[in-house]
Amino acid sequence: MQPLWVFGYGSLVWNPGFAWTSRRLARLDGFRRSFCMLSIHHRGTEAQPGLVLALDAAEGAECHGVAFEIAAEIADETLEYLRARELISAAYLEQVRPLRLDDGREVLAVVYVIDRAHDQYCGGMALEDQAQRIARAVGGRGPNCEYLHQTAAHLAALGLPDPELEWLSDRVKVLKGV
């Protein structure tokens, strides 16, 4: 049995929720990290959707994040957990894609990418509009701004700063009066 690899680019970076045997910085080609998914469960509601990050396909793009290696013995239960968490509204598509690890290896990993045909897809929203929505939304897992701040801070701490997330984090703090 082979170990399972999972790519984290948002909340999985700081709150994976599963046991892993190793983690490496990694790059996924052909996708960008984007607040392009309306959140009606975890970080917003149907009445007031928040925003969560998704992998959005883009020519020539790359997304830097964390690859988690999961022992083969717990691969099935880890996938079960991830599917319950990530596929709650079917806006993500589970795919297996090649990742380039920071040590030069290439591995195949489970990734969750946005389904652009899903009604929760909202790609192309202006950053100011994203900030306004994130500042006021709250869902089952808490305030949308917490998700943003945690993700931006953890990516920066790993040496993977994301200028859009940093701008959004600063702007949301202003909007919230923090």
Residue pairs with C-beta under 8 A, 6 or more apart in sequence:
1 72
1 73
1 75
2 72
3 21
3 69
3 70
3 71
3 72
3 75
4 69
4 70
4 72
4 75
4 78
4 79
4 110
5 67
5 68
5 69
5 70
5 99
5 107
5 108
5 109
5 110
6 12
6 16
6 18
6 20
6 67
6 68
6 70
6 78
6 82
6 109
6 110
6 111
7 26
7 28
7 65
7 66
7 67
7 68
7 97
7 99
7 109
7 110
7 111
8 16
8 65
8 66
8 67
8 68
9 28
9 33
9 53
9 55
9 63
9 64
9 65
9 66
10 33
10 52
10 53
10 54
10 147
10 151
11 52
11 53
11 147
11 150
11 151
12 65
12 66
12 68
13 65
13 66
13 151
13 154
13 155
13 158
14 150
14 151
14 153
14 154
15 150
16 68
17 81
17 85
18 68
18 70
18 74
18 78
18 81
18 82
19 70
19 71
19 74
19 78
20 68
20 69
20 70
21 69
21 70
21 71
22 68
22 69
23 66
23 67
23 68
23 69
24 66
24 67
24 69
24 101
24 102
24 103
25 64
25 65
25 66
25 67
25 101
25 102
25 158
25 159
25 160
26 64
26 65
26 66
26 67
26 99
26 100
26 101
26 102
26 107
26 109
27 62
27 63
27 64
27 65
27 99
27 100
28 55
28 62
28 63
28 65
28 97
28 99
28 109
28 111
29 61
29 62
29 98
29 100
30 57
30 58
30 59
30 61
30 62
30 97
31 55
31 56
31 57
31 58
31 61
31 62
31 63
31 111
31 113
32 55
32 56
32 58
32 61
32 62
32 63
33 53
33 54
33 55
33 56
33 63
33 65
33 162
33 165
34 53
34 54
34 55
34 56
34 114
34 123
35 51
35 52
35 53
35 54
35 125
35 130
35 134
35 168
36 51
36 53
36 54
36 56
36 114
36 121
36 122
36 123
36 124
36 125
37 51
37 52
37 53
37 54
37 91
37 92
37 114
37 120
37 121
37 122
38 44
38 49
38 50
38 51
38 91
38 120
38 121
38 122
39 49
39 50
39 51
39 52
39 120
39 137
39 139
39 144
40 46
40 49
40 89
40 120
40 139
41 88
41 89
41 139
41 140
42 50
42 52
42 88
42 139
42 140
42 141
42 147
43 50
43 51
43 52
43 137
43 138
43 139
43 141
43 142
43 143
43 144
43 147
44 50
44 51
44 133
44 137
44 138
44 139
44 144
45 137
45 138
45 139
48 136
48 137
48 138
49 120
49 133
49 137
50 133
50 134
50 137
50 138
50 139
50 144
50 147
51 122
51 125
51 130
51 133
51 134
51 137
51 144
52 144
52 147
53 151
54 91
54 92
54 112
54 113
54 114
55 63
55 111
55 112
55 113
55 114
56 113
56 114
56 116
56 123
57 113
57 116
64 155
64 160
65 155
65 160
66 158
67 99
67 101
67 107
67 109
70 78
79 110
82 94
82 110
82 112
83 94
86 92
86 94
86 112
87 94
87 112
89 118
89 120
90 115
90 118
91 114
91 115
91 118
91 120
91 121
92 112
92 113
92 114
92 115
93 112
93 113
93 114
93 115
94 110
94 111
94 112
95 110
95 111
95 112
95 113
96 108
96 109
96 110
96 111
97 108
97 109
97 111
98 106
98 107
98 108
98 109
99 106
99 107
99 108
99 109
100 106
101 107
114 121
114 123
115 121
116 123
125 133
127 164
127 167
127 168
127 171
128 171
130 168
131 168
131 171
131 172
131 175
132 175
133 144
134 144
134 145
134 147
134 148
134 168
134 172
135 144
135 145
135 172
135 175
135 176
136 144
137 143
137 144
138 144
141 147
145 172
145 176
148 165
148 168
148 169
148 172
149 169
149 172
149 173
151 165
152 162
152 165
152 166
152 168
152 169
153 169
155 161
155 162
155 165
156 162
156 166
